[in-house]
């Protein structure tokens, strides 16, 4: 009877992966000062999966930096106000100069790295935090709908 019961239980959670279409992410918009505060810079960590080396990268808004084949540009950075749970969000453009490698264009969150990150066979890029004192509002309002390009 136990054998019949085991055979009658359907398999749940085994699904073939679905292909993701590239999403277009709207440019950053002005922040709601009650939920996000603009900051002038960000600290990222780039993990070289081949060399097993983590390298910190510090950027200011509008600045780009090159790490091996990656070019990372910070478009906006914002933090939660002190009365809300802490988090940082950065709007990043990441381009890999290797042919056919995925890039990234969208919001990356420090507190929820699994929501949006660079999915690359050679590198991982994570936002650690936004830095600096309050920056002039330059159009940042993080949205939980990050986009990826090159897929």
C-alpha positions as CSV (number, residue, x, y, z in Angstrom):
1,X,0.0,0.0,0.0
2,X,2.9,2.4,0.8
3,X,4.3,1.7,-2.7
4,X,1.0,2.6,-4.3
5,X,0.9,5.8,-2.3
6,X,4.4,6.9,-3.3
7,X,3.7,6.3,-7.0
8,X,0.5,8.4,-6.7
9,X,2.3,11.5,-5.4
10,X,3.0,14.0,-8.3
11,X,6.4,15.5,-8.7
12,X,6.3,19.1,-7.8
13,X,8.8,21.8,-8.5
14,X,10.6,20.2,-11.4
15,X,10.2,22.4,-14.4
16,X,12.3,23.1,-17.4
17,X,13.9,26.6,-17.3
18,X,12.1,29.2,-19.4
19,X,14.0,31.5,-21.7
20,X,13.9,35.1,-20.6
21,X,13.4,37.9,-23.0
22,X,15.4,41.0,-22.7
23,X,13.6,43.6,-20.7
24,X,13.7,47.4,-21.3
25,X,14.2,49.3,-18.1
26,X,13.0,52.9,-17.9
27,X,15.7,55.5,-17.0
28,X,15.8,56.5,-13.3
29,X,13.1,58.9,-12.2
30,X,13.1,61.3,-9.3
31,X,13.0,59.7,-5.9
32,X,10.3,59.8,-3.4
33,X,12.2,61.4,-0.5
34,X,10.2,59.3,2.0
35,X,11.5,56.0,0.6
36,X,14.9,56.7,-1.0
37,X,17.7,59.2,-0.5
38,X,20.1,59.9,-3.4
39,X,23.8,59.4,-2.7
40,X,26.8,60.4,-4.9
41,X,28.7,57.1,-4.9
42,X,28.6,53.4,-4.6
43,X,30.9,50.5,-3.5
44,X,30.7,47.3,-5.5
45,X,32.4,44.0,-5.3
46,X,33.5,42.2,-8.5
47,X,34.3,38.5,-8.1
48,X,36.6,37.0,-10.7
49,X,35.3,33.4,-10.8
50,X,38.4,32.1,-12.6
51,X,41.0,33.7,-10.4
52,X,38.8,33.4,-7.2
53,X,39.6,37.0,-6.4
54,X,37.1,39.6,-5.0
55,X,37.9,43.2,-5.9
56,X,36.2,46.3,-4.4
57,X,35.2,49.0,-6.9
58,X,34.2,52.5,-5.7
59,X,32.3,54.7,-8.2
60,X,30.7,58.1,-8.3
61,X,27.4,58.8,-10.2
62,X,28.2,59.2,-13.9
63,X,31.6,57.5,-13.5
64,X,32.6,54.3,-15.3
65,X,35.3,51.8,-14.4
66,X,36.9,48.9,-16.2
67,X,37.7,45.6,-14.6
68,X,39.2,43.1,-17.1
69,X,36.6,42.8,-19.8
70,X,33.8,44.5,-17.8
71,X,32.9,48.2,-18.0
72,X,30.7,49.3,-15.1
73,X,29.0,52.7,-15.1
74,X,27.1,54.0,-12.1
75,X,24.0,56.0,-13.2
76,X,22.3,56.6,-9.8
77,X,22.6,55.4,-6.2
78,X,20.1,55.7,-3.3
79,X,19.7,54.5,0.3
80,X,16.6,54.1,2.5
81,X,16.1,56.8,5.2
82,X,17.0,55.9,8.8
83,X,13.4,55.1,9.8
84,X,13.0,52.4,7.2
85,X,14.9,49.0,7.0
86,X,18.4,49.7,5.6
87,X,19.1,49.0,1.9
88,X,21.0,50.5,-1.0
89,X,20.1,50.5,-4.7
90,X,22.2,51.4,-7.6
91,X,21.3,51.9,-11.3
92,X,24.1,50.3,-13.2
93,X,25.2,49.7,-16.8
94,X,27.6,46.8,-17.1
95,X,29.1,45.8,-20.5
96,X,31.3,42.8,-21.1
97,X,33.7,43.2,-24.1
98,X,33.7,39.5,-24.8
99,X,31.4,38.6,-27.7
100,X,28.1,37.1,-26.7
101,X,28.5,37.7,-22.9
102,X,25.5,39.1,-21.1
103,X,25.5,42.6,-19.8
104,X,23.3,44.3,-17.2
105,X,21.2,47.5,-17.3
106,X,19.0,48.2,-14.3
107,X,18.7,48.5,-10.5
108,X,20.9,46.4,-8.3
109,X,20.0,46.1,-4.5
110,X,22.5,45.5,-1.7
111,X,19.9,43.9,0.6
112,X,18.5,41.6,-2.1
113,X,21.4,40.6,-4.4
114,X,19.4,37.7,-5.8
115,X,16.8,40.1,-7.3
116,X,19.2,41.6,-9.8
117,X,22.9,40.8,-10.5
118,X,25.2,40.3,-13.4
119,X,24.8,36.8,-14.6
120,X,28.2,36.2,-16.3
121,X,30.3,33.0,-16.5
122,X,33.5,34.9,-15.6
123,X,32.3,37.5,-13.1
124,X,29.8,38.3,-10.4
125,X,29.1,42.0,-9.5
126,X,27.3,42.9,-6.3
127,X,26.3,46.2,-4.8
128,X,27.7,46.6,-1.2
129,X,26.4,50.1,-0.4
130,X,25.8,53.6,-1.6
131,X,28.2,56.1,-0.1
132,X,28.6,59.8,0.7
133,X,26.3,62.5,2.0
134,X,23.0,63.4,0.4
135,X,23.5,64.1,-3.3
136,X,21.4,66.5,-5.4
137,X,18.4,64.6,-6.8
138,X,19.5,63.3,-10.1
139,X,16.6,61.1,-10.9
140,X,16.6,57.9,-8.8
141,X,13.6,55.8,-7.8
142,X,14.5,52.1,-7.5
143,X,12.0,49.7,-8.9
144,X,12.0,46.0,-8.3
145,X,11.9,45.3,-12.0
146,X,15.6,45.1,-13.0
147,X,16.6,44.5,-16.5
148,X,19.3,42.4,-18.1
149,X,20.7,42.8,-21.6
150,X,22.6,40.5,-23.9
151,X,20.5,37.4,-23.1
